[in-house]
Amino acid sequence: MLDTLGSRQKELLQLLLKDKAGLTVDELSARLAVTRNAVRQHLAALENDGLLEKGQTRPSGGRPEQLYMLSDKGRECFPRHYSWFAQLLLESVQQESGAAGLGDRLEAMGAKVGAQLRAQHPQLASAEEKVAKLAQIMEELGYSARSVDAAGAQPLIVADNCVFHHLAVGNPEVCRFDLALMSAFTGSAIEHQECMARNGQACRFKFTQGGAKTERPSAAMMMDPMSPSGAVP
């Protein structure tokens, strides 16, 4: 996100990052060496993008001064190393419990999250409704997912982005989290037909009613990222 901003807007956000209590228009004008009107224009644009928000007002000799501060979205624009930290956690669990133990824990976590999400949508009845809602939730989470309706066939979800891709490449057990979540949410068995972490073009999931059992990619596919994905059109 920072790459799309102008140099002044980046500098403004960096000032707010350093001053957590917020800054006024006058303070930003002095530190950026620009006019108050220019500051107000930058603030309006950044607030419109959801990168900052109005904080409290500060008493002054006259009219109270409005403070501006970073929003949660604005803070997320700056570098984060979640994947590095997550990798450390996975390695720690795997050292203690082995690959199978790591996979079991991730599966249990996915099933818990799936059940929690399902409880928020008690109105869903048919398999198609559940899969469509799940695709919408995945889209909101960043998977770039869509449900695919095939006449006379079981419903599918195709995801063009894997939010855990870097982790899943080195730790195929991570996929068990997604599969368990999907199974718990829909009450379906999940066939993982294609996986981007295993050299697929997308992640493709087939939903079959009649039991919460998942079918993961074959052992050969899990061990060799360069093997054919075995995708089913």
QUIBELGI-V22321 format. One record per backbone hydrogen bond with DSSP energy under -1.0 kcal/mol. NH is the residue of the N-H (numbers start at 1). CO is the residue of the C=O. If there is no record, write none. Layout:
# QUIBELGI-V22321
nh->{NH;NH}
co->{CO;CO}
This chain:
# QUIBELGI-V22321
nh->{4;5;10;11;12;13;14;15;16;17;18;19;22;23;28;29;30;31;32;33;34;39;40;41;42;43;44;45;46;47;48;49;50;51;53;55;58;65;67;68;69;71;75;76;77;78;85;86;87;88;89;90;91;92;93;94;95;96;97;98;102;103;104;105;106;107;108;109;110;111;112;113;114;115;116;117;118;119;121;124;130;131;132;133;134;135;136;137;138;139;140;141;142;143;146;148;153;156;157;158;159;160;161;165;168;169;171;174;175;176;177;179;180;181;182;183;184;185;186;187;189;191;192;193;193;194;198;199;200;203;204;205;206;207;208;213;215;222;223;224;227}
co->{1;2;6;7;8;9;10;11;12;13;14;15;19;68;24;25;26;27;28;29;29;35;36;37;38;39;40;41;42;43;44;45;47;46;69;67;65;58;56;23;53;51;71;72;74;75;81;82;83;84;85;86;87;88;89;90;91;92;93;94;98;99;100;101;102;103;104;105;106;107;108;109;110;111;112;113;114;115;118;121;126;127;128;129;130;131;132;133;134;135;136;137;139;138;158;156;150;148;205;146;203;144;143;162;164;165;167;171;172;173;174;175;176;177;178;179;180;181;182;183;208;206;215;191;204;204;195;196;195;159;194;157;191;155;189;211;190;218;219;220;224}
